[in-house]
Amino acid sequence: MAHQFPALTPEQRKELSEIAQRIVANGKGILAADESVGTMGNRLQRIKVENTEENRRQFREILFTVDNSINQSIGGVILFHETLYQKDSQGKLFRDILKEKGIVLGIKLDQGGAPLAGTNKETTIQGLDGLSERCAQYKKDGVDFGKWRAVLRIDKQCPSHLAIQENANALARYASICQQNGLVPIVEPEVIPDGDHDMEHCQYVTEKVLAAVYKALNDHHVYLEGTLLKPNMVTAGHACTKKYTPEQVAMATVTALYRTVPAAVPGICFLSGGMSEEDATLNLNAINLCPLPKPWKLSFSYGRALQASALAAWGGKAANKKATQEAFMKRALVRNYYLLSTRSSGSLGSGSHCFLQAMKYLQSVF
Ligand SMILES: O=P(O)(O)OC[C@@]1(O)O[C@H](CO)[C@@H](O)[C@@H]1O
């Protein structure tokens, strides 16, 4: 029997699935430029630039005014509230600059963590109060997707059952509210890579977290075809002494996803989670070449792994605009290159011609 109280009309479902598919079309991924003021402060501190609104605006102007061909690699950009209403030095809104390039606009909707009492320093994410009104306003202002990041940590008794359930439920409630307002929800349950756990443990935890998230999304009647998932790759913790190849990371990651993420989800866009730009590229390449079934688009929604060299090239100086844009473009283009080359050839083993060609190309541009 069909659902008696459908959450969305056929027109709403069509709009949502079209937006999701546009973002991940033809090897495109997402630029996560949604660092909060505090997070951007950490990034700017590393290049010894003061964390002022004007400096944040200047860096983002350089990224967004890059050559139009960026739209071949970047399907969507996630913005922070402040950035959505900022303008370039000629007075043009960033959102108009991005839209004219055919890039879909997204917005960070979560509002920071709150402690879960009685746990080992675990958190839930705030921002559900007033979320529907915020989504409605953002939709009017040209935004078509949202992002909500939940953080799960691997440690003694972590993640707890409470943290997994609470964060899964908050993600599902957020996703439902987004869809009611015409925004595609990016669902981001990040198992962070802090700690000395091995890759196998990360896979176990990632599977538990994703299984809980998809149960909650189903309970909340979320239309999966109109969502995107932004997960961590399955890797060892930063302090783990055992090292893994990109092929091992790919096998563990695709296995975890294959066991837990329904095929109705159109795209999975990984976060980079503090990986180097090179590792983020090689791992994503290996994921796309992994010879397991992959019913979804497998792409990127990187923050640091798309901006680290660009930030370093900029160094807070307007005179470095060209070098900054070149560094950003290079990172975006190389990912699009192999996403297209691996997809057009289907699933390939690591000995295949295409795999070797892509690896050779990637090594030559680092
Ligand atoms: O891990 P990365 O790829 O740098 O960033 C992923 C991300 O979700 O985490 C950041 C911090 O919240 C956000 O700015 C960004 O969207």
The ligand as an SDF file (V2000), in Angstrom:
LIG
                    3D

 16 16  0  0  0  0  0  0  0  0999 V2000
   37.4920   17.7860    5.8820 O   0  0  0  0  0  0  0  0  0  0  0  0
   37.4540   18.8770    4.8480 P   0  0  0  0  0  0  0  0  0  0  0  0
   37.3790   18.3260    3.4440 O   0  0  0  0  0  0  0  0  0  0  0  0
   38.5210   19.9230    5.0180 O   0  0  0  0  0  0  0  0  0  0  0  0
   36.1060   19.6770    5.0830 O   0  0  0  0  0  0  0  0  0  0  0  0
   34.8700   19.0180    5.2340 C   0  0  0  0  0  0  0  0  0  0  0  0
   33.9700   19.9100    6.0270 C   0  0  0  0  0  0  0  0  0  0  0  0
   32.6920   19.3470    6.1990 O   0  0  0  0  0  0  0  0  0  0  0  0
   34.5160   20.1230    7.3010 O   0  0  0  0  0  0  0  0  0  0  0  0
   34.8290   21.4800    7.4670 C   0  0  0  0  0  0  0  0  0  0  0  0
   34.7790   21.8850    8.9330 C   0  0  0  0  0  0  0  0  0  0  0  0
   33.4450   21.8860    9.3970 O   0  0  0  0  0  0  0  0  0  0  0  0
   33.8620   22.1950    6.5710 C   0  0  0  0  0  0  0  0  0  0  0  0
   34.3080   23.4470    6.2510 O   0  0  0  0  0  0  0  0  0  0  0  0
   33.8070   21.2850    5.3870 C   0  0  0  0  0  0  0  0  0  0  0  0
   32.6090   21.3720    4.6490 O   0  0  0  0  0  0  0  0  0  0  0  0
  1  2  2  0
  2  3  1  0
  2  4  1  0
  2  5  1  0
  5  6  1  0
  6  7  1  0
  7  8  1  0
  7  9  1  0
  7 15  1  0
  9 10  1  0
 10 11  1  0
 10 13  1  0
 11 12  1  0
 13 14  1  0
 13 15  1  0
 15 16  1  0
M  END
$$$$
